[in-house]
Amino acid sequence: MKSIRLALIREGKTPPDKRVPFTPFQAEEIEQRFPHVKVVIEESPIRCFQDREYRALDLEVKAGVADCDILMGIKEVPIDRLIPGKTYLFFSHTIKKQPHNRKLLQAIVKKNIRLIDYEVLKDNLGNRLVAFGRFAGLVGAYNGLWAYGKRFKKFDLKRAYECFDVNDLKLELRKMKLPPIKIILTGAGRVGKGAMETLDTAGIRKVSPEDFLTKTFNEPVYVQLSSADYHVRKEGGHFNRDEFHREPEKYSSTFLPFTKVADVLLAGAYWNPKAPVLFTRTDMQAADFKIKVIADITCDIEGSIPSTLRASTIDAPLYDYAPATGREMPPLSSDNHVTVMAVDNLPCELPRNASEEFGRDLLDKILQPLLAEDVEGIIARATITKNGALTPTFQYLQDYIDG
């Protein structure tokens, strides 16, 4: 079998991302399981596992990786660091035609790069095989609760990134004392399950959508909403999950009643740009719009939630949204504002835990088809560009590339 040099590249995006595709022990395991593969680590001062931890396992660590065949990172690779003719795996954030990454995809095509995007690595049924969703949900919900404590001066928690690991974060949650507020969690996938893990650890009781809307509680509660709970077919009839995912424009949102009784929104549901928004800017101006803290875990800029004007950062995670003007304001600056948490790299707050889980999925589900034989077409389906062009599945991005 042909020898392959696989590189773990240094993250170049700002702010820097500390996560890695593989931990040192996982990189060692790759070489053991795939004898024809040599793992090379590009030197980095920022990743959560230090260069010396890889060197301690006799892994090759060097300044440049231009001699490698497959280059794996996490976030978008800066255009000036793309090496022509290589195979890259990273989150490109281009499949929704994100305007800020158009030039990146243009450069990838021009440089004849084979781009495999983690976001579209799926099985035959369309289920994602690798994701950081659990940790995005876990940290996002934690940050939402932390933001509520800050906004209403109820309690102080350590920041998630100050916790040693996920167990330390869960111990921190037990210090929290919430008043009888109502919390909405949207989404039932990896993000939703991670957020549930946080809410359950905090001892917050889960209730049904009907009880959430109609009952008063003397303790904090949360409701987890799936798409079926807040969408109806425009033409009538029952909600159809497959149809909604395929043609969301056939549905209308019925989310508004929840905004009149909830205090906190944790948005963890995937949003299709063709789907209805949760609520509008005008809805947020209504006197009975009650939500005061929104943790937009999915962070779709100007997407399903109008107050998500931009992504925030781990260093400065909050900003306020003024419903009256639709403008961003300084965080925690007025009782009339909605406080927004929209960090777009939440798993970076627990980078070692998140990297270990992500790398395990890559090892067990992706490396065999990537490095040996792609029997089920997993790699083929996730390949966005090849031989200087978009692959057939992603031809819909041609007008995006053309500008």
ChimeraX attribute file (.defattr): number of C-alpha atoms within 10 A of each C-alpha:
attribute: neighborCount
match mode: 1-to-1
recipient: residues
	/A:1	8
	/A:2	7
	/A:3	12
	/A:4	16
	/A:5	15
	/A:6	24
	/A:7	25
	/A:8	24
	/A:9	23
	/A:10	27
	/A:11	24
	/A:12	19
	/A:13	12
	/A:14	9
	/A:15	11
	/A:16	14
	/A:17	21
	/A:18	22
	/A:19	28
	/A:20	26
	/A:21	23
	/A:22	25
	/A:23	23
	/A:24	21
	/A:25	13
	/A:26	16
	/A:27	23
	/A:28	17
	/A:29	14
	/A:30	18
	/A:31	15
	/A:32	12
	/A:33	12
	/A:34	15
	/A:35	11
	/A:36	15
	/A:37	17
	/A:38	19
	/A:39	20
	/A:40	23
	/A:41	24
	/A:42	18
	/A:43	19
	/A:44	19
	/A:45	11
	/A:46	15
	/A:47	17
	/A:48	18
	/A:49	19
	/A:50	14
	/A:51	20
	/A:52	13
	/A:53	13
	/A:54	19
	/A:55	13
	/A:56	10
	/A:57	12
	/A:58	11
	/A:59	20
	/A:60	16
	/A:61	19
	/A:62	12
	/A:63	12
	/A:64	14
	/A:65	21
	/A:66	13
	/A:67	12
	/A:68	17
	/A:69	15
	/A:70	21
	/A:71	24
	/A:72	22
	/A:73	21
	/A:74	23
	/A:75	20
	/A:76	18
	/A:77	22
	/A:78	13
	/A:79	15
	/A:80	9
	/A:81	9
	/A:82	17
	/A:83	17
	/A:84	15
	/A:85	17
	/A:86	19
	/A:87	20
	/A:88	25
	/A:89	23
	/A:90	18
	/A:91	20
	/A:92	21
	/A:93	19
	/A:94	19
	/A:95	17
	/A:96	10
	/A:97	16
	/A:98	13
	/A:99	12
	/A:100	9
	/A:101	17
	/A:102	17
	/A:103	15
	/A:104	20
	/A:105	24
	/A:106	18
	/A:107	19
	/A:108	26
	/A:109	22
	/A:110	14
	/A:111	18
	/A:112	18
	/A:113	23
	/A:114	24
	/A:115	24
	/A:116	24
	/A:117	22
	/A:118	22
	/A:119	18
	/A:120	21
	/A:121	23
	/A:122	20
	/A:123	15
	/A:124	10
	/A:125	6
	/A:126	9
	/A:127	10
	/A:128	14
	/A:129	18
	/A:130	21
	/A:131	21
	/A:132	19
	/A:133	23
	/A:134	22
	/A:135	29
	/A:136	28
	/A:137	31
	/A:138	28
	/A:139	30
	/A:140	33
	/A:141	29
	/A:142	26
	/A:143	26
	/A:144	27
	/A:145	27
	/A:146	21
	/A:147	25
	/A:148	22
	/A:149	17
	/A:150	15
	/A:151	19
	/A:152	11
	/A:153	9
	/A:154	13
	/A:155	16
	/A:156	16
	/A:157	19
	/A:158	12
	/A:159	16
	/A:160	25
	/A:161	18
	/A:162	12
	/A:163	16
	/A:164	13
	/A:165	16
	/A:166	21
	/A:167	9
	/A:168	12
	/A:169	23
	/A:170	19
	/A:171	13
	/A:172	19
	/A:173	20
	/A:174	12
	/A:175	12
	/A:176	17
	/A:177	14
	/A:178	17
	/A:179	11
	/A:180	14
	/A:181	17
	/A:182	25
	/A:183	27
	/A:184	25
	/A:185	25
	/A:186	24
	/A:187	23
	/A:188	18
	/A:189	16
	/A:190	20
	/A:191	29
	/A:192	28
	/A:193	20
	/A:194	23
	/A:195	32
	/A:196	24
	/A:197	19
	/A:198	22
	/A:199	23
	/A:200	14
	/A:201	15
	/A:202	20
	/A:203	16
	/A:204	19
	/A:205	13
	/A:206	18
	/A:207	15
	/A:208	12
	/A:209	16
	/A:210	10
	/A:211	11
	/A:212	21
	/A:213	17
	/A:214	8
	/A:215	9
	/A:216	13
	/A:217	11
	/A:218	8
	/A:219	13
	/A:220	16
	/A:221	23
	/A:222	24
	/A:223	22
	/A:224	22
	/A:225	20
	/A:226	15
	/A:227	20
	/A:228	14
	/A:229	15
	/A:230	19
	/A:231	20
	/A:232	19
	/A:233	17
	/A:234	11
	/A:235	9
	/A:236	9
	/A:237	8
	/A:238	9
	/A:239	16
	/A:240	14
	/A:241	12
	/A:242	9
	/A:243	13
	/A:244	19
	/A:245	14
	/A:246	12
	/A:247	13
	/A:248	19
	/A:249	16
	/A:250	17
	/A:251	21
	/A:252	17
	/A:253	18
	/A:254	16
	/A:255	16
	/A:256	15
	/A:257	12
	/A:258	21
	/A:259	21
	/A:260	15
	/A:261	21
	/A:262	22
	/A:263	19
	/A:264	25
	/A:265	24
	/A:266	28
	/A:267	30
	/A:268	30
	/A:269	21
	/A:270	18
	/A:271	20
	/A:272	18
	/A:273	13
	/A:274	13
	/A:275	19
	/A:276	19
	/A:277	18
	/A:278	20
	/A:279	17
	/A:280	14
	/A:281	15
	/A:282	11
	/A:283	15
	/A:284	22
	/A:285	15
	/A:286	12
	/A:287	8
	/A:288	12
	/A:289	17
	/A:290	16
	/A:291	21
	/A:292	21
	/A:293	25
	/A:294	28
	/A:295	28
	/A:296	28
	/A:297	31
	/A:298	25
	/A:299	24
	/A:300	22
	/A:301	17
	/A:302	12
	/A:303	18
	/A:304	23
	/A:305	19
	/A:306	20
	/A:307	28
	/A:308	23
	/A:309	19
	/A:310	17
	/A:311	18
	/A:312	18
	/A:313	15
	/A:314	19
	/A:315	10
	/A:316	11
	/A:317	18
	/A:318	24
	/A:319	24
	/A:320	25
	/A:321	28
	/A:322	22
	/A:323	19
	/A:324	13
	/A:325	9
	/A:326	15
	/A:327	12
	/A:328	19
	/A:329	15
	/A:330	13
	/A:331	18
	/A:332	19
	/A:333	15
	/A:334	14
	/A:335	12
	/A:336	14
	/A:337	22
	/A:338	26
	/A:339	31
	/A:340	28
	/A:341	32
	/A:342	31
	/A:343	26
	/A:344	21
	/A:345	25
	/A:346	26
	/A:347	26
	/A:348	25
	/A:349	25
	/A:350	24
	/A:351	21
	/A:352	22
	/A:353	18
	/A:354	24
	/A:355	24
	/A:356	19
	/A:357	18
	/A:358	23
	/A:359	20
	/A:360	16
	/A:361	17
	/A:362	21
	/A:363	18
	/A:364	11
	/A:365	17
	/A:366	20
	/A:367	17
	/A:368	16
	/A:369	15
	/A:370	16
	/A:371	18
	/A:372	12
	/A:373	11
	/A:374	14
	/A:375	10
	/A:376	12
	/A:377	15
	/A:378	19
	/A:379	24
	/A:380	16
	/A:381	19
	/A:382	20
	/A:383	23
	/A:384	27
	/A:385	23
	/A:386	18
	/A:387	13
	/A:388	16
	/A:389	19
	/A:390	21
	/A:391	19
	/A:392	11
	/A:393	13
	/A:394	15
	/A:395	13
	/A:396	13
	/A:397	19
	/A:398	13
	/A:399	9
	/A:400	19
	/A:401	19
	/A:402	9
	/A:403	10
